[in-house]
């Protein structure tokens, strides 16, 4: 769960609370690692993989629809600006929500 927490930028207890409903809905499987019983391994079930693929496809469709509304000659400029924004957010909000590298509260990056 530590890796999941780090990926989401939250503390481990929050990651556990986020994963629990996915276990209940049979979207992920939670098991102890055979080589180290302290480690919990989270894997997608076929149902969870299907949901993830649908979410990704929907996100891609939405992104393409939005980008299509921007004049062709400006699309590269907009994409570059968005990439810069993502980098800035990553720099500001690196680490967990408890360890902000910017002067803002944990809530500002958790939104």
Steps between C-alpha positions, in 0.01 A plus 500: 500500500799729545559514123131574438510778759812650345350485151185677618690747720311401814584331829474121517179497708329715237615265223358207696163678533500577126580141402246335731189584290681373189562170680134487605391561138740227381698747287829428675639209695700560818741225603806460718827459311620140538863609549415762766174474692525866603459611139152533350473452124211665315409363156222582257236235448354450151208722607738769624709482183183548295401804705851645469499450122158665471616795713815544292306480173248756628778732613672475163174569314434804720855631450471459122164681497643791700814521286289493183338826612838676501619632163760265348777759494458557880475137613876446547522824699214394728645152552838653589337734752309211658820294527667795673206526739522128586873534568439801725231314697727196531782722630273676747317193620777241498489235770199421712237751598672516838831614344423794273806650338315825437377736768139395460300274724446135420141584405607723209669213319247236600216672314 
